[in-house]
Amino acid sequence: MYPFALTAFAFLLLHECSGQFCPDDWTYFEGSCYLYVNEYSNWHDSKSICESLRSHLVEVTSDAENNFVANMVRLHKVNNIWAGMQDFAQDGHFVWLSSLQPPVYTHWIPGQPDDAFGGEDCLEILPTGLWNDRECDDYRSYPLCEQP
């Protein structure tokens, strides 16, 4: 029985370390776990929701990940999700929450970010995968959380 327990533990450890182990209801993609939270909220509340789940708002770093996120938006039949990028420190200079670094990859709607109504400091991602800057206090999106 002892060798079996050791083998089972090693198997679980390998799965967790390989990044393919995600909590229940989370979806694995390329080294991270993702959870769509069905709670219509503003960006600040969405950020808090993800933090309470020991994660952060999704931070898209590649075209493949952006397509994955867009598919999740379409799967849940919502208009958009909040992502973890903002330009609070300097208008027009968006940075990721976790690193405070500017994005290497972007997929803005042509002409965005534009701060059209003033205070459009947060990132929403549409079902098309296109990005838009939006007022952070708007209750118009859902959290998509990521656990790296």
KOLMI-723509 format. One line per field, with one value per residue: z, x, y of N, C-alpha, C in turn; residue in three letters; residue number from 1. Coordinates in Angstrom, 3 decimals, padded with zeros to 6 digits. Atoms other than C-alpha are relative to their C-alpha. Last residue first. Layout:
BEGIN
n_c3 = (Z, ...)
n_c1 = (X, ...)
n_c2 = (Y, ...)
ca_c3 = (Z, ...)
ca_c1 = (X, ...)
ca_c2 = (Y, ...)
c_c3 = (Z, ...)
c_c1 = (X, ...)
c_c2 = (Y, ...)
res = (ALA, ...)
n = (NUM, ...)
// end
This chain:
BEGIN
n_c3 = (000.779, -000.956, 000.456, -000.903, 000.451, -000.254, -000.956, 000.370, 001.325, -000.261, 000.751, -000.865, -000.977, -001.347, -000.537, -001.308, -000.096, -001.298, 000.053, -000.434, 001.201, 000.546, 000.638, 001.202, 000.213, 001.225, -000.185, -000.482, 000.535, -001.039, -001.150, -000.939, 000.633, -001.154, 000.348, -000.983, -001.455, -000.613, 000.639, 001.098, -000.130, 001.086, -000.131, 000.994, 001.183, 000.707, 001.174, 001.246, 000.283, 000.200, -000.762, -001.459, -000.642, -000.579, -000.695, -000.173, 001.302, 000.988, 001.092, -000.285, -001.096, 000.202, -000.324, 000.477, -001.023, -000.027, -000.481, -001.324, -000.230, 000.918, -000.601, 000.624, -001.086, -000.654, 000.837, 000.000, -001.300, 000.012, 000.829, -000.800, -001.075, 000.635, 000.315, -001.242, -000.370, 000.861, 001.337, 000.459, 001.291, 000.647, 001.089, 001.274, 000.430, 001.412, 000.118, 000.516, -001.026, -001.122, 000.387, 000.120, -001.355, -000.513, 000.705, -000.643, -001.356, 000.045, 000.544, -000.963, 000.699, -000.887, 000.484, -001.159, 000.273, -000.504, 000.220, -000.219, -000.972, -001.236, 000.121, 001.325, 000.246, 001.283, 000.706, 000.762, 000.620, -000.926, -000.304, -001.083, 000.562, 000.294, 001.442, 000.398, -000.511, 000.683, 001.380, -000.029, -000.256, 001.161, 001.061, -000.373, 000.175, 001.439, 000.487, -000.492, 000.752, 001.334, -000.060, 000.000)
n_c1 = (-001.170, -001.007, -001.100, -001.143, -000.647, -001.405, -000.145, -000.827, 000.356, 000.468, 001.143, 001.175, -000.141, 000.030, 001.334, -000.121, 000.544, -000.129, -000.518, -001.395, -000.844, 000.072, 001.270, -000.232, 000.997, 000.091, -000.047, -001.313, -000.004, 000.040, -000.816, 000.867, 001.062, 000.480, 000.261, 000.869, -000.008, 000.313, -000.674, 000.856, 000.959, 000.957, 001.287, 001.025, -000.801, 000.192, 000.860, -000.749, -000.053, -001.399, -000.937, 000.083, 000.631, -000.923, 000.569, -001.113, -000.458, 001.044, -000.207, -001.175, 000.226, -000.945, 000.534, -000.871, -000.829, -001.357, -001.059, -000.540, -001.421, -000.503, -000.005, 001.006, 000.880, 000.575, 001.100, 001.025, 000.683, 000.867, 001.162, 000.845, 000.580, 001.041, 001.092, 000.736, 000.662, 001.163, -000.248, -001.373, -000.205, -001.022, -000.781, 000.691, 000.092, -000.326, -001.457, -000.177, 000.574, -000.947, -001.118, 000.524, 000.138, -001.361, -000.514, 000.606, -000.551, -001.367, -000.943, -000.654, -000.069, 000.405, 001.271, 000.875, 000.996, 001.358, 000.893, 001.384, 000.806, -000.711, -001.408, -000.489, -001.444, -000.402, -000.986, 000.666, 001.297, 001.110, 000.772, 000.946, 001.235, 000.924, -000.013, -001.199, 000.071, 001.072, -000.406, -001.026, 000.657, 000.831, -000.910, -000.485, 001.121, 000.201, -001.123, 000.208, 001.111, -000.468, -000.880, 000.819)
n_c2 = (000.460, 000.475, 000.846, 000.121, 001.229, 000.336, 001.096, 001.141, 000.480, 001.367, 000.512, 000.072, 001.090, -000.572, -000.240, -000.639, -001.346, -000.661, -001.366, -000.006, 000.069, 001.360, 000.315, 000.797, 001.039, 000.794, 001.454, 000.440, 001.365, 001.025, -000.353, -000.706, -000.788, -000.759, -001.398, -000.652, 000.143, -001.285, -001.144, -000.437, -001.093, 000.262, -000.689, 000.345, 000.311, 001.261, -000.154, -000.141, -001.444, -000.396, 000.832, -000.111, 001.149, 000.983, 001.154, 000.948, 000.474, 000.220, -000.950, -000.834, -000.944, -001.116, -001.328, -001.072, -000.634, 000.546, -000.893, 000.327, -000.256, -001.020, -001.333, -000.870, -000.437, 001.175, 000.494, -001.053, 000.062, 001.184, -000.345, -000.899, 000.805, 000.812, -000.915, -000.234, 001.257, 000.140, 000.558, -000.238, 000.657, -000.826, 000.584, -000.153, -001.397, -000.156, 000.178, 001.362, 000.875, 000.074, 000.867, 001.365, 000.545, 000.198, 001.180, 001.169, 000.094, 000.520, -000.972, -000.885, -001.273, -001.091, -000.522, -000.174, -001.031, 000.156, -001.134, 000.421, -000.739, -000.311, -000.400, -000.376, -000.083, 000.571, -000.801, -001.064, 000.290, 000.245, -001.200, 000.217, 000.516, -001.085, -000.210, -000.727, -001.364, -000.708, -000.257, -001.030, -001.282, -000.305, -000.446, -001.330, -000.924, -000.164, -000.800, -001.368, -000.569, -000.387, -001.165, -001.194)
ca_c3 = (-013.429, -011.903, -014.139, -013.446, -016.031, -014.305, -015.977, -017.787, -017.885, -014.448, -015.399, -012.614, -014.551, -017.506, -020.609, -022.870, -025.608, -026.735, -029.646, -029.032, -031.093, -027.935, -026.464, -024.017, -021.471, -020.246, -017.654, -017.579, -019.534, -017.186, -019.884, -022.210, -025.252, -023.391, -026.861, -026.454, -029.133, -032.699, -034.265, -031.614, -029.503, -029.741, -027.636, -026.995, -025.150, -022.566, -020.418, -017.066, -013.699, -013.097, -011.675, -012.742, -016.386, -017.697, -019.947, -020.817, -022.240, -019.034, -016.667, -013.247, -013.597, -017.017, -016.479, -017.449, -015.657, -017.967, -017.583, -019.721, -022.654, -024.247, -022.576, -024.133, -021.748, -024.648, -026.555, -023.728, -023.275, -027.008, -026.817, -023.931, -025.936, -028.966, -026.759, -025.352, -028.855, -029.887, -026.933, -023.541, -022.200, -018.515, -016.949, -013.734, -010.826, -008.804, -005.204, -005.494, -003.303, -005.664, -008.599, -006.883, -005.853, -009.457, -010.609, -007.952, -009.232, -012.882, -012.415, -011.949, -013.524, -011.632, -013.622, -012.841, -015.754, -014.346, -015.953, -015.069, -016.489, -018.215, -021.795, -021.117, -018.201, -017.344, -013.777, -012.546, -010.007, -009.297, -012.078, -012.531, -015.924, -014.765, -015.028, -011.307, -010.457, -012.724, -011.494, -007.868, -008.444, -010.038, -007.299, -004.629, -006.401, -006.691, -003.000, -002.025, -004.215, -002.781, 000.773, 000.000)
ca_c1 = (-000.481, -003.960, -006.208, -009.595, -012.118, -014.366, -017.607, -018.454, -020.863, -021.001, -018.955, -016.655, -013.478, -014.442, -013.522, -010.512, -011.254, -009.600, -010.585, -010.970, -014.166, -016.135, -014.879, -012.033, -012.296, -009.316, -009.396, -008.563, -011.407, -011.538, -012.463, -015.355, -013.302, -010.168, -008.921, -007.306, -008.174, -008.273, -008.425, -009.833, -006.844, -005.139, -002.010, 001.155, 004.244, 002.037, 003.449, 004.863, 003.156, 003.969, 000.756, -001.579, -000.519, 000.306, -001.489, 000.170, -002.662, -003.189, -000.262, -000.497, -004.057, -003.489, -005.039, -004.626, -005.996, -008.845, -012.572, -014.894, -017.142, -020.586, -021.500, -022.514, -020.489, -018.907, -018.374, -016.318, -014.432, -013.655, -012.341, -010.062, -008.672, -008.140, -006.259, -004.163, -003.173, -002.442, -000.123, 000.339, -003.187, -003.399, -006.591, -007.732, -005.769, -005.771, -006.040, -009.848, -010.360, -007.951, -010.205, -013.265, -011.302, -010.235, -013.827, -014.996, -012.516, -013.406, -017.167, -019.400, -021.742, -020.987, -020.759, -017.093, -015.099, -012.193, -008.810, -005.855, -002.417, 000.379, -000.870, -004.618, -006.365, -009.982, -011.230, -014.481, -012.631, -009.093, -006.525, -003.752, -002.070, 000.701, 003.365, 003.955, 000.387, 000.412, 003.819, 002.760, -000.419, 001.519, 004.166, 001.446, -000.217, 003.128, 003.879, 000.429, 000.870, 004.334, 002.844, 000.000)
ca_c2 = (031.452, 031.709, 033.801, 035.368, 036.526, 039.027, 040.128, 043.349, 046.278, 047.838, 050.885, 052.124, 051.318, 053.503, 051.514, 051.027, 048.532, 045.301, 043.059, 039.340, 039.264, 038.441, 041.762, 042.339, 045.144, 047.117, 049.883, 053.609, 055.163, 058.156, 060.623, 059.846, 058.885, 057.710, 056.698, 053.292, 052.528, 053.876, 050.411, 048.024, 047.054, 043.660, 044.049, 042.001, 043.270, 044.938, 047.723, 046.595, 047.132, 043.454, 041.981, 044.772, 044.937, 048.408, 050.906, 054.198, 056.337, 058.279, 057.883, 056.233, 054.903, 053.295, 049.863, 046.197, 043.161, 042.161, 042.746, 040.665, 041.489, 041.170, 037.893, 034.596, 032.397, 030.516, 033.784, 035.310, 032.026, 031.933, 035.499, 034.437, 031.491, 033.738, 036.221, 033.380, 032.287, 035.888, 036.253, 037.932, 038.359, 039.244, 037.863, 039.514, 038.120, 034.911, 033.772, 033.469, 036.554, 038.332, 037.459, 038.926, 042.020, 042.697, 042.220, 044.677, 047.274, 046.625, 047.006, 044.018, 041.491, 038.291, 035.069, 034.490, 033.069, 031.078, 030.524, 028.281, 029.000, 027.078, 027.070, 026.820, 025.089, 025.824, 026.380, 024.799, 022.631, 023.834, 023.475, 020.937, 021.170, 023.465, 020.764, 021.131, 020.152, 017.126, 016.033, 016.400, 014.437, 011.571, 011.638, 011.430, 008.496, 006.696, 007.258, 006.023, 002.937, 002.230, 002.399, 000.000)
c_c3 = (000.530, -000.818, 001.181, -000.565, 000.772, -000.717, 000.237, 001.136, -000.410, -001.336, 000.410, -000.717, 000.878, 001.021, 001.374, 000.445, 001.385, -000.080, 001.385, -000.055, 000.352, -001.270, -000.530, -000.513, -001.304, 000.047, -001.313, 000.109, 000.271, -000.512, 001.063, 001.222, 000.973, -000.395, 001.164, -000.321, 000.481, 001.522, 000.611, -000.673, -001.232, 000.073, -001.177, 000.279, -001.162, -001.178, -000.736, -001.159, -001.225, -000.088, -000.094, 000.714, 001.512, 000.599, 000.475, 000.854, 000.064, -001.347, -001.108, -001.067, 000.183, 001.063, -000.280, 000.263, -000.499, 000.919, -000.022, 000.366, 001.396, 000.157, -000.990, 000.709, -000.465, 001.073, 000.651, -000.805, 000.078, 001.317, -000.070, -000.780, 000.832, 001.028, -000.662, -000.244, 001.271, 000.354, -000.790, -001.390, -000.563, -001.265, -000.604, -001.113, -001.275, -000.323, -001.461, -000.206, -000.394, 001.102, 001.137, -000.336, -000.017, 001.383, 000.475, -000.641, 000.740, 001.399, 000.096, -000.700, 000.963, -000.713, 000.974, -000.472, 001.216, -000.395, 000.551, -000.064, 000.114, 001.040, 001.303, 000.130, -001.432, -000.218, -001.278, -000.728, -000.631, -000.775, 001.013, 000.298, 001.067, -000.547, -000.400, -001.496, -000.477, 000.459, -000.752, -001.408, -000.016, 000.164, -001.245, -001.092, 000.330, -000.271, -001.491, -000.500, 000.404, -000.842, -001.383, 000.000)
c_c1 = (000.546, 001.181, 000.899, 001.027, 001.309, 000.409, 001.479, 000.050, 000.763, -000.465, -000.317, -001.245, -001.230, -000.056, 000.124, -001.394, 000.294, -000.539, -000.063, 000.616, 001.477, 000.831, -000.005, -001.351, 000.342, -001.156, -000.269, 000.150, 001.378, -000.097, -000.128, 000.758, -000.837, -001.160, -000.488, -000.164, 001.435, -000.044, -000.480, 000.747, -000.899, -001.138, -000.888, -001.240, -000.945, 000.959, -000.123, -000.970, 000.865, 000.205, 001.439, 001.120, 000.059, -000.820, 001.088, -000.491, 001.142, 000.599, -000.993, 000.219, 001.164, -000.191, 001.065, -000.680, 000.969, 000.854, 001.327, 001.033, 000.393, 001.489, 000.621, -000.142, -001.036, -001.012, -000.712, -001.213, -001.111, -000.749, -000.975, -001.260, -000.971, -000.710, -001.158, -001.180, -000.826, -000.781, -001.301, 000.294, 001.369, 000.438, 000.964, 000.931, -000.824, -000.013, 000.458, 001.482, 000.121, -000.523, 001.007, 001.138, -000.511, -000.052, 001.406, 000.494, -000.557, 000.570, 001.413, 000.846, 000.572, 000.256, -000.558, -001.265, -000.919, -000.830, -001.381, -000.879, -001.381, -000.756, 000.629, 001.434, 000.264, 001.482, 000.397, 000.969, -000.572, -001.285, -001.080, -000.694, -001.044, -001.326, -000.964, 000.041, 001.192, -000.085, -001.077, 000.441, 000.995, -000.679, -000.782, 000.903, 000.417, -001.120, -000.132, 001.100, -000.239, -001.114, 000.533, 000.863)
c_c2 = (-001.315, -000.497, -000.345, -000.973, -000.071, -001.286, -000.270, -001.014, -001.246, -000.563, -001.433, -000.508, -000.181, -001.137, 000.628, 000.430, 000.563, 001.419, 000.635, 001.383, -000.136, -000.188, -001.433, -000.472, -000.710, -000.984, -000.725, -001.510, -000.603, -001.420, -001.076, 000.486, 000.816, 000.913, 000.862, 001.481, -000.203, -000.031, 001.323, 001.148, 000.102, 001.031, -000.375, 000.839, -000.286, -000.141, -001.335, 000.205, 000.293, 001.505, 000.483, -000.737, 000.168, -001.144, -000.943, -001.168, -000.996, -000.401, -000.321, 001.066, 000.969, 001.078, 001.058, 001.340, 001.045, 000.870, -000.738, 001.065, -000.454, 000.262, 000.979, 001.342, 001.021, 000.394, -001.185, -000.478, 001.043, -000.147, -001.174, 000.373, 000.843, -000.876, -000.754, 000.931, 000.178, -001.267, -000.060, -000.546, 000.360, -000.725, 001.025, -000.455, 000.055, 001.490, 000.010, -000.334, -001.470, -000.915, -000.144, -000.958, -001.436, -000.641, -000.341, -001.289, -001.221, -000.214, -000.585, 001.048, 001.036, 001.325, 001.042, 000.705, 000.054, 001.216, -000.318, 001.250, -000.628, 000.788, 000.497, 000.490, 000.458, 000.231, -000.733, 000.934, 001.262, -000.314, -000.357, 001.320, -000.289, -000.482, 001.107, 000.264, 000.811, 001.446, 000.756, 000.365, 001.148, 001.360, 000.391, 000.572, 001.426, 000.996, 000.273, 000.921, 001.453, 000.622, 000.393, 001.258)
res = (PRO, GLN, GLU, CYS, LEU, PRO, TYR, SER, ARG, TYR, ASP, ASP, CYS, GLU, ARG, ASP, ASN, TRP, LEU, GLY, THR, PRO, LEU, ILE, GLU, LEU, CYS, ASP, GLU, GLY, GLY, PHE, ALA, ASP, ASP, PRO, GLN, GLY, PRO, ILE, TRP, HIS, THR, TYR, VAL, PRO, PRO, GLN, LEU, SER, SER, LEU, TRP, VAL, PHE, HIS, GLY, ASP, GLN, ALA, PHE, ASP, GLN, MET, GLY, ALA, TRP, ILE, ASN, ASN, VAL, LYS, HIS, LEU, ARG, VAL, MET, ASN, ALA, VAL, PHE, ASN, ASN, GLU, ALA, ASP, SER, THR, VAL, GLU, VAL, LEU, HIS, SER, ARG, LEU, SER, GLU, CYS, ILE, SER, LYS, SER, ASP, HIS, TRP, ASN, SER, TYR, GLU, ASN, VAL, TYR, LEU, TYR, CYS, SER, GLY, GLU, PHE, TYR, THR, TRP, ASP, ASP, PRO, CYS, PHE, GLN, GLY, SER, CYS, GLU, HIS, LEU, LEU, LEU, PHE, ALA, PHE, ALA, THR, LEU, ALA, PHE, PRO, TYR, MET)
n = (148, 147, 146, 145, 144, 143, 142, 141, 140, 139, 138, 137, 136, 135, 134, 133, 132, 131, 130, 129, 128, 127, 126, 125, 124, 123, 122, 121, 120, 119, 118, 117, 116, 115, 114, 113, 112, 111, 110, 109, 108, 107, 106, 105, 104, 103, 102, 101, 100, 99, 98, 97, 96, 95, 94, 93, 92, 91, 90, 89, 88, 87, 86, 85, 84, 83, 82, 81, 80, 79, 78, 77, 76, 75, 74, 73, 72, 71, 70, 69, 68, 67, 66, 65, 64, 63, 62, 61, 60, 59, 58, 57, 56, 55, 54, 53, 52, 51, 50, 49, 48, 47, 46, 45, 44, 43, 42, 41, 40, 39, 38, 37, 36, 35, 34, 33, 32, 31, 30, 29, 28, 27, 26, 25, 24, 23, 22, 21, 20, 19, 18, 17, 16, 15, 14, 13, 12, 11, 10, 9, 8, 7, 6, 5, 4, 3, 2, 1)
// end
